[in-house]
Amino acid sequence: MTKEVGPQVSQPETKRHRALRLLKLALALMLPVFLETLDQTVVATAQTRIASQFDALSEQQWIGTAYLLTATVFLPIFGSLADIFGRYLALQLSTLLFIIGSAICTGSQGITPLIIGRAITGIGAGGLTSLARIILSDSGNLRDNNTQAAILSLLYGIGYSVGPIIGGSLAQANWRWCFAINLPCCVLGMGSSYFFLRHHPNPAAPPPGTTIAEKLQRIDYLGAFLFVTGGILLILGLSWGSQDEWSQAEVIAVFVVGGWLLVLFYLWEWFLERRVTHPHAYVSWLAEQPMIPAALFKDIDVIATSVITFGSGMLMFGMFYFVSTYFVIVQGYSQVQAGLVLLTFMPGLGVGVLVSRRVINVTKQAKYICIAGAVLGPVGAGLTGYAIVNGSTTKLYIFTAIVGLSCGMVIPSGAVQLRFTHRKDEVATVVALSMFFRTLGGTVGLAQMGAVLNAKAREYLTAAISSGQYTAQDISEAVNALASQGLIQSLPAPVLQLVRDAMTQGARWAFISLVPWLAVGPLLSVFMTRQLRFEEYQD
């Protein structure tokens, strides 16, 4: 391939321009990325106290699930919007939705409006998550991508480090501050985006002179409807079935309808993709481009990285939500103390990111470091379950760091694998799809772990009747107390210990239930492409 010769620019000037561009990106994305990460960890630490305020501890997983559900199903839509309307406008829309959701949560007077607010916040968070990755992946230079990955990982690391402590402190003072803190930060984030991202290039931009009406026509409305509706129904079915009975009519109905909607979504995307190559065969009023091209679902790199990021999302969000719950209820820690425990995730994450970047720089490929990180996932989940039932706080610290190491190795290597095995005009779609599966993993993981924890805890309490040490009334009080941290702490000492033992067993099996999911990733990663396609790598 011939190399295009352009104007001669001195190397120092090129470096200055590159450094200035990276600085602008860092300043523009710092607050949005930090807010999205901070929100997850703050609420994860405080959710037990928040749910207890409304006597709804048994529904606490919905505080996280509602957020992740909408962040998941709307995430690919923002990838499409970023291509059609540009990165800047899509990012501002995401931030605005984040503000609206946080404001609703701040003023909520019950668990239902709080969950609704979290759902709206999740829509905005889905946009923030995907757009940060998309903007940083627009560069085709490996060195730039690694530098930008370091910036993004640093922001994630700061959020994961200070979030649990901030969440614990705010929850003890007034839990509403966990959401109110987002409001001024979002306004500052919109301002920084205005100054530094207004003219950010869009590799997949429509032709110059395209009108707003023509841009709106490019949106895949039917595909978005089928995807969002089908995804929400399937996740609701998973949550309802795991909380109640899988054989209930409404659970079966949402699974069937949701599954068929996603099948129709795939067929519709295939139809639109064929329309691009055979425009004469189809009517002209249909959407001009598919939201997610059907061909991507046949790409082994997309499939493998999607499964791996799905598992890492399950594991990462499970750690932040359920390890905190375990320490608060079983060990009697304060919210701040529980947040400090989660700090051990950060060293593992940092080491994983550094190892991943170094290996990719040296080997010029991301496959093997991604496999190594994927293997550590099920190991970390199993060891965490073992440490919980063993009652060893020290071991739990170590195993939390191992989980962080796994996530630190998988997240950047998966992003590089996707970026450099696809064309530049496909970057927004594949990156958004990868982030979609990470948040989908978190959504499914929280619903599954919450269901397993509640089911195993109730099973343990019910079995305690046969021991003869507890009466049926004791067990009834214990089961009812699972709805509130305050009710648990008010139980008589013998019954309180019984509940703590039940929660320990529930938390143990919640983490063990992740292992089968996590074991699939390493198997598929073996088939990933080893050689990356660099567009403009410079030594």
C-alpha positions in Angstrom: 0.0 0.0 0.0 1.5 3.4 -1.0 2.0 5.8 1.8 0.3 9.2 1.3 2.7 12.1 1.5 1.4 15.2 3.1 2.9 18.5 4.2 6.2 18.2 6.0 5.7 18.8 9.7 8.5 18.8 12.2 8.6 15.9 14.7 8.5 18.2 17.8 5.4 20.0 16.4 3.8 16.6 15.8 4.5 15.5 19.4 3.1 18.8 20.7 -0.1 18.4 18.7 -0.5 14.8 19.9 0.1 15.8 23.5 -2.4 18.6 23.2 -5.0 16.4 21.7 -4.6 13.8 24.4 -4.8 16.5 27.1 -8.1 17.8 25.6 -9.5 14.3 25.5 -8.5 13.7 29.1 -10.1 17.0 30.3 -13.3 16.4 28.3 -13.7 12.8 29.4 -12.4 13.0 33.0 -15.6 14.0 34.7 -18.0 11.8 32.7 -15.9 8.7 33.1 -15.2 9.4 36.7 -18.9 10.1 37.5 -20.0 6.9 35.8 -17.5 4.8 37.8 -18.0 6.7 41.0 -21.7 6.3 40.8 -21.4 2.5 40.6 -19.2 2.2 43.6 -20.8 4.8 45.7 -24.3 3.2 45.3 -22.9 -0.3 45.6 -21.5 0.6 49.0 -24.6 2.5 50.2 -27.4 0.4 48.7 -27.9 -1.7 51.8 -28.5 1.4 54.0 -30.6 3.0 51.2 -32.9 0.0 50.8 -33.2 -0.4 54.6 -34.5 3.2 54.9 -37.5 2.0 52.9 -37.7 -1.4 54.6 -37.0 -3.0 51.2 -33.7 -4.8 51.8 -35.0 -7.8 49.8 -35.3 -5.5 46.8 -31.9 -3.9 47.2 -30.5 -5.6 44.1 -33.0 -3.6 42.0 -31.1 -0.4 42.9 -28.2 -1.8 40.9 -30.2 -3.9 38.4 -32.5 -1.0 37.2 -29.4 1.1 36.6 -27.5 -1.7 34.8 -30.6 -2.8 32.9 -31.2 0.5 31.1 -27.4 1.1 30.8 -27.2 -2.2 29.0 -30.1 -2.0 26.6 -29.5 1.6 25.6 -25.8 1.4 25.2 -25.6 0.2 21.6 -28.1 2.9 20.6 -25.6 5.6 21.7 -23.0 4.0 19.5 -25.4 4.5 16.6 -26.2 8.1 17.7 -22.5 8.8 17.9 -22.0 7.9 14.3 -25.1 9.8 13.1 -25.0 13.0 15.2 -21.3 13.0 16.3 -19.5 12.2 19.5 -20.1 15.6 21.1 -23.9 15.8 20.9 -24.3 12.1 22.0 -22.1 12.7 25.0 -24.1 15.9 26.0 -27.4 14.0 25.7 -26.0 11.2 27.9 -24.9 13.7 30.6 -28.3 15.4 30.6 -30.1 12.1 31.2 -27.6 11.3 34.0 -28.5 14.6 35.6 -32.3 14.0 35.4 -32.0 10.5 36.9 -29.8 11.6 39.7 -32.2 14.5 40.5 -35.1 12.0 40.8 -33.1 9.7 43.1 -32.1 12.6 45.3 -35.7 13.6 46.0 -37.3 10.1 46.0 -39.6 9.3 48.9 -39.9 5.5 48.3 -38.1 2.6 46.8 -40.1 2.7 43.5 -39.3 6.3 42.5 -35.7 5.6 43.5 -35.5 2.6 41.2 -37.1 4.7 38.3 -34.5 7.4 38.9 -31.8 4.8 38.8 -33.2 3.5 35.5 -33.0 6.9 33.9 -29.5 7.4 35.3 -28.6 4.1 33.7 -29.6 5.4 30.3 -27.2 8.3 30.6 -24.5 6.1 32.1 -24.8 3.7 29.1 -24.1 6.7 26.8 -21.2 7.9 29.0 -19.6 4.4 29.0 -19.8 3.8 25.3 -18.9 7.3 24.2 -15.7 7.5 26.3 -14.5 4.2 24.8 -15.6 5.3 21.2 -13.9 8.7 21.4 -10.6 7.2 22.7 -10.8 4.4 20.1 -11.1 6.8 17.1 -7.3 6.9 16.8 -5.8 4.2 14.7 -2.4 4.4 16.3 -1.5 1.7 18.8 0.7 4.0 20.9 -2.1 6.6 21.1 -4.6 3.9 22.0 -2.4 2.5 24.8 -1.9 6.0 26.2 -5.6 6.7 26.1 -6.3 3.3 27.6 -4.0 4.2 30.5 -5.9 7.5 31.0 -9.2 5.7 31.0 -7.9 3.0 33.3 -6.6 5.7 35.6 -9.9 7.4 35.8 -11.6 4.0 36.4 -9.1 3.2 39.1 -9.6 6.5 40.9 -13.4 6.0 40.8 -13.1 2.4 42.1 -10.7 3.5 44.8 -12.5 6.5 46.3 -16.1 5.5 45.4 -16.5 2.9 48.2 -15.2 5.3 50.8 -17.2 8.2 49.6 -20.3 6.0 49.4 -19.9 4.8 52.9 -19.3 8.3 54.3 -22.3 9.8 52.4 -24.6 6.9 53.4 -23.8 7.5 57.1 -24.4 11.2 56.8 -27.4 11.2 54.4 -27.8 8.7 51.6 -29.4 11.3 49.3 -25.9 12.9 48.8 -24.9 9.7 47.0 -27.0 11.0 44.1 -26.9 14.7 44.7 -23.1 14.8 44.3 -23.6 13.9 40.6 -25.5 17.1 39.8 -22.8 19.8 40.0 -20.2 17.4 38.6 -22.4 16.7 35.5 -22.8 20.4 34.8 -19.0 20.8 34.9 -18.7 17.8 32.6 -21.0 19.3 30.1 -18.9 22.5 30.2 -15.6 20.7 29.6 -17.2 18.7 26.7 -18.3 22.0 25.1 -14.8 23.5 25.2 -12.8 20.4 24.2 -15.0 18.1 22.2 -17.2 20.3 20.0 -15.0 19.7 17.0 -14.0 16.1 17.6 -13.9 14.3 14.3 -16.4 11.6 13.5 -15.0 8.8 11.3 -18.4 7.6 10.3 -20.0 11.0 9.8 -22.8 11.4 7.2 -21.7 13.3 4.0 -21.3 17.1 4.4 -24.5 19.0 4.0 -26.7 16.2 5.4 -29.8 17.8 7.0 -31.2 17.0 10.4 -34.1 15.2 8.8 -31.8 13.1 6.8 -29.8 12.2 9.9 -33.0 11.3 11.7 -33.9 9.0 8.9 -30.6 7.1 9.4 -31.7 6.0 12.9 -32.8 2.4 13.1 -36.0 3.1 15.1 -37.6 -0.4 14.7 -34.3 -2.1 15.5 -33.9 0.1 18.6 -37.4 -0.7 19.8 -37.0 -4.4 19.3 -33.6 -4.5 21.0 -34.6 -2.4 24.0 -38.0 -4.1 24.6 -36.6 -7.6 24.1 -33.6 -7.0 26.3 -35.7 -5.5 29.1 -38.2 -8.3 29.0 -35.5 -11.0 29.2 -33.8 -9.3 32.1 -37.1 -8.8 33.9 -37.9 -12.5 33.4 -34.5 -13.5 34.8 -35.1 -11.3 37.9 -38.7 -12.2 38.5 -38.1 -15.9 38.0 -35.1 -16.0 40.4 -37.0 -14.1 43.1 -40.3 -16.1 42.8 -41.0 -19.1 40.7 -39.7 -19.9 37.2 -42.9 -21.6 36.3 -45.1 -18.6 36.9 -47.1 -17.5 33.8 -45.7 -13.9 33.7 -42.1 -15.2 33.9 -42.6 -17.6 31.0 -44.5 -14.9 29.0 -41.7 -12.3 29.3 -39.1 -14.9 28.4 -41.0 -16.0 25.3 -41.9 -12.5 24.1 -38.5 -11.1 24.9 -36.7 -13.9 23.1 -38.9 -13.6 20.0 -38.3 -9.8 19.9 -34.5 -10.3 19.9 -34.9 -12.9 17.1 -36.9 -10.3 15.1 -34.2 -7.7 15.9 -31.5 -10.0 14.4 -33.6 -10.6 11.3 -34.4 -6.9 10.9 -30.7 -6.0 11.2 -29.9 -8.7 8.6 -32.6 -7.2 6.3 -31.2 -3.7 6.7 -27.7 -4.9 6.0 -28.8 -6.5 2.8 -30.6 -3.3 1.8 -27.2 -1.5 1.9 -25.8 -3.9 -0.6 -29.0 -4.3 -2.6 -30.6 -0.8 -2.4 -32.8 -1.3 -5.5 -34.6 -4.2 -4.0 -36.1 -2.4 -1.0 -38.3 0.6 -0.4 -36.5 3.9 0.4 -38.2 5.0 3.6 -36.6 2.4 5.8 -33.7 3.3 8.1 -30.5 3.8 6.1 -28.2 1.8 8.3 -28.6 -1.0 10.9 -28.0 -0.3 14.5 -25.8 -3.4 14.8 -24.9 -5.1 11.5 -25.9 -8.7 11.6 -22.5 -9.8 10.2 -20.8 -8.8 13.5 -22.5 -11.7 15.3 -20.5 -14.1 13.1 -17.1 -12.4 13.9 -15.1 -14.7 16.3 -13.3 -11.7 17.8 -16.6 -10.0 18.6 -18.1 -13.2 19.9 -15.1 -14.1 22.1 -14.5 -10.6 23.5 -18.3 -10.2 24.1 -18.4 -13.4 26.2 -15.3 -12.4 28.1 -16.5 -8.9 28.9 -19.9 -10.3 29.8 -18.2 -12.5 32.5 -16.0 -9.6 33.7 -19.0 -7.4 34.1 -20.8 -10.1 36.2 -17.7 -10.5 38.4 -16.8 -6.9 38.8 -20.3 -5.6 39.7 -20.9 -8.7 41.9 -17.8 -7.9 43.9 -18.8 -4.3 44.5 -22.4 -5.0 45.4 -22.3 -8.3 47.3 -18.9 -8.1 49.1 -20.1 -4.9 50.6 -23.4 -6.5 51.6 -21.6 -9.4 53.2 -19.3 -7.2 55.4 -22.1 -4.9 56.5 -24.6 -7.6 57.5 -22.5 -10.6 58.4 -19.4 -8.9 59.8 -21.2 -5.9 61.2 -18.9 -3.4 59.4 -19.9 0.2 58.9 -20.5 1.5 55.4 -17.1 3.2 55.4 -15.3 0.1 56.6 -17.0 -2.0 53.9 -15.9 0.6 51.4 -12.3 0.3 52.6 -12.4 -3.4 52.0 -13.2 -2.9 48.3 -10.0 -0.8 48.0 -8.1 -4.0 47.6 -9.7 -4.4 44.1 -7.7 -1.4 42.9 -4.1 -2.7 43.2 -5.1 -5.8 41.3 -6.8 -3.7 38.6 -3.8 -1.4 38.3 -1.3 -4.3 38.0 -3.6 -6.0 35.4 -3.8 -2.8 33.3 0.0 -2.2 33.4 0.7 -5.9 32.5 -1.8 -5.8 29.7 -0.4 -2.6 28.2 3.2 -3.8 28.4 2.5 -7.2 26.8 0.5 -5.6 24.0 3.3 -3.0 23.3 5.9 -5.8 23.1 4.1 -8.5 21.3 1.8 -6.3 19.1 -1.1 -8.6 19.9 -3.7 -8.8 22.6 -4.9 -12.4 22.4 -2.8 -14.2 25.1 -3.1 -11.5 27.8 -6.8 -11.6 27.3 -6.8 -15.4 27.7 -4.8 -15.1 30.9 -7.2 -12.5 32.4 -10.2 -14.6 31.4 -8.7 -17.7 33.2 -8.3 -15.7 36.4 -12.0 -14.8 36.4 -13.6 -18.1 37.5 -10.6 -18.7 39.8 -11.2 -15.4 41.6 -15.0 -16.0 41.9 -14.6 -19.5 43.3 -11.9 -18.3 45.8 -14.1 -15.4 46.9 -16.9 -17.8 47.7 -14.5 -20.0 49.6 -13.2 -17.0 51.6 -16.7 -15.9 52.5 -17.8 -19.2 54.0 -14.3 -19.7 55.6 -14.7 -16.3 57.4 -11.2 -15.2 56.5 -11.1 -11.4 55.9 -7.4 -11.6 54.9 -8.1 -14.2 52.2 -11.1 -12.1 51.0 -8.8 -9.1 50.6 -6.3 -11.2 48.5 -9.0 -12.8 46.4 -10.6 -9.4 45.7 -7.3 -8.2 44.4 -7.2 -11.3 42.1 -10.6 -10.4 40.7 -9.2 -6.9 40.1 -6.2 -8.4 38.3 -8.5 -10.4 36.0 -10.6 -7.3 35.1 -7.5 -5.2 34.6 -6.1 -7.7 32.1 -9.3 -8.3 30.2 -10.8 -4.8 29.8 -7.9 -3.0 27.9 -6.8 -6.1 25.9 -10.4 -6.7 24.8 -10.7 -3.1 23.7 -7.4 -3.3 21.7 -8.5 -6.7 20.1 -11.7 -5.2 18.8 -10.2 -1.9 17.7 -7.5 -3.4 15.6 -9.4 -6.3 14.0 -12.1 -4.0 12.5 -12.3 -1.0 10.1 -12.3 2.5 11.4 -16.0 3.0 10.5 -16.9 0.0 12.5 -15.2 1.2 15.7 -18.2 2.8 17.3 -20.4 -0.2 16.8 -18.0 -2.9 18.0 -16.9 -0.8 21.0 -20.5 -0.1 22.0 -21.3 -3.8 21.5 -18.4 -4.8 23.8 -19.4 -2.3 26.5 -23.0 -3.6 26.1 -22.0 -7.1 27.0 -20.0 -5.8 30.0 -23.0 -4.0 31.4 -25.3 -6.9 30.4 -23.0 -9.2 32.4 -23.4 -6.8 35.4 -27.1 -6.7 35.0 -27.6 -10.5 34.7 -25.0 -11.1 37.4 -26.6 -8.8 40.0 -30.1 -10.3 39.3 -28.7 -13.9 39.5 -26.5 -13.3 42.6 -29.4 -11.5 44.4 -31.7 -14.4 43.6 -29.2 -17.1 44.7 -28.4 -15.2 47.9 -32.0 -14.8 48.9 -32.9 -18.4 47.9 -30.0 -20.0 49.7 -30.5 -17.8 52.8 -34.2 -18.8 53.0 -33.3 -22.4 52.4 -30.8 -22.3 55.3 -33.3 -20.7 57.6 -36.0 -23.2 56.7 -33.7 -26.1 57.3 -32.8 -24.7 60.8 -36.3 -25.7 62.1 -35.4 -29.4 61.9 -32.4 -28.8 64.3 -34.8 -28.2 67.1 -32.9 -25.1 68.3 -35.3 -22.6 66.8 -39.1 -22.3 66.8 -41.2 -21.7 63.7 -41.7 -18.1 65.1 -38.0 -17.6 65.2 -37.6 -18.6 61.6 -40.5 -16.4 60.6 -38.9 -13.4 62.3 -35.6 -14.2 60.6 -37.1 -14.5 57.1 -39.0 -11.2 57.6 -35.9 -9.5 58.9 -34.1 -10.1 55.5 -36.1 -7.1 54.2 -34.1 -4.6 56.3 -30.6 -4.2 57.8 -32.2 -2.5 60.8 -34.6 -5.5 61.4 -31.7 -7.9 61.2 -29.7 -5.9 63.8 -32.7 -5.8 66.1 -33.1 -9.6 66.3 -32.2 -11.5 69.5 -28.6 -12.7 69.5 -29.2 -16.4 68.7 -31.5 -15.5 65.8 -29.2 -12.7 64.6 -26.4 -15.2 64.4 -28.6 -17.6 62.5 -29.4 -14.9 59.9 -25.8 -14.0 59.5 -24.9 -17.7 58.9 -27.7 -17.8 56.3 -26.5 -14.7 54.6 -22.9 -16.2 54.6 -24.2 -19.3 52.8 -26.2 -17.2 50.4 -23.2 -14.9 49.5 -21.0 -18.0 49.1 -23.3 -19.6 46.5 -23.9 -16.3 44.8 -20.3 -16.1 43.8 -20.0 -19.8 43.0 -23.0 -19.4 40.6 -20.8 -17.1 38.4 -18.2 -19.8 37.7 -20.0 -21.6 34.9 -20.5 -18.3 33.0 -16.9 -17.3 33.5 -15.5 -20.6 32.3 -16.8 -20.1 28.8 -14.7 -17.0 28.0 -11.2 -18.7 28.1 -12.5 -21.5 25.8 -13.7 -19.0 23.2 -10.7 -16.7 23.5 -8.5 -19.5 22.0 -10.1 -18.8 18.6 -9.5 -15.1 18.6 -7.3 -13.5 15.8 -3.7 -13.4 16.9 -2.4 -10.8 14.4 -3.8 -7.3 14.7 -4.2 -4.9 11.8 -2.5 -1.6 12.5 -3.6 1.3 10.5 -0.7 3.6 11.3 1.6 2.1 14.0 4.9 3.9 14.4 7.8 2.5 16.4 
